[in-house]
Amino acid sequence: MTPTTHPAARYSRGEEIANSITHGLGTVLSIGGLALLIAFASRYGNAWHIVSCSIFGTALILLYAASTLYHVVQRPAAKSVLRILDHAAILVLIAGTYTPFTLVSLRGPWGWTLFGVIWGLAVMGIIIEITRLRRFRAGLIALYVIMGWAVIAAIKPMLDSVSSGGLQLLLAGGLAYTGGVVFYLWKRLPYNHAIWHLFVLTGSIFHFLAILLYVIPVFGPAG
C-alpha cells in the first residue's frame, strides 16, 4: 500500500495529541477490562463465557492500540498503513462486541446465524478496507452502522435472553457509537476526531458493562 492509495487524514499537532491521549486511555482501560472479564468469566461462567469475553476484550485492545499508534506515528507511509489497521479494527470490535451475546446469551440457531453474518460482514469490510474498493468511503461508514444495528433482526430472541438492564446498556452503547459518527464526519469542527474518540470510549464502556453485568453475569447465575 502507498500513502497515495490510502491518504491519511491531517490534524493539527494539538488535535493529534488529543486523539492520542483519548484512545491511549482507551488502550489502558481495555487491557484492564480484558483481565477483569476473564477473571469473572472464569469464576462465574464457563468456556463459552471465557472465549467470547476474550474475543471482545482483545478486540477492544486492538482498536484502541491501533488508533493510538495511528495518531502517534507521523511518518506518512507508516501512518497510511496504520490508518487501514485502525479502520479494520472498528469492524473487528463490532463483531467482537456481538460475540458474547451470540455465543452465550443467544447461542442456538439465532446466535450462530448472527455470529456468522456479523463476522462475515467484518471480513468483507476488512477486504474492502485494504483494496481499492475503499474509495467508496460512504459505503464503509454505512457498513459500520448496519453491522452495529443488525441486532434488531434478532430483537425478539434478545428480549427473551438478555435482561432489560443489559439491553439498555447495549442500546446506550449503540447510540453513543452512532452519535459519534456525526463528529467523525464533521471535518471542519476543531478536535472533531477527539470528540469522536470520546463517543467511542463511552460506547465501549456501556457495552463492557452490559457484558460484565448481564452476560457473564457477575451478580447472578451464568447462562
Number of C-alpha atoms within 10 A of each C-alpha: 13 11 13 10 13 20 15 20 10 10 16 10 10 11 17 21 15 18 25 23 17 22 25 20 14 27 22 13 17 27 17 13 23 20 15 15 24 21 13 18 25 15 13 18 20 14 11 18 28 21 18 25 32 20 20 27 24 18 23 29 22 22 23 29 23 24 26 24 19 24 26 16 15 14 9 14 16 16 22 23 18 20 21 21 21 22 20 22 24 23 27 24 24 21 26 25 24 24 29 27 26 22 21 24 24 23 18 11 10 16 21 15 13 23 21 15 14 24 19 13 18 24 16 13 23 21 14 18 22 17 13 12 13 18 13 11 12 9 14 19 14 11 17 20 16 13 18 22 15 14 18 9 11 14 12 10 14 21 13 11 19 18 14 13 13 23 18 15 21 22 17 19 25 21 17 20 23 20 15 22 21 13 20 18 13 14 13 8 11 14 20 20 23 21 20 24 26 18 22 25 24 20 23 23 19 21 24 25 19 25 26 22 17 25 27 31 20 17 10 11 11 17 17
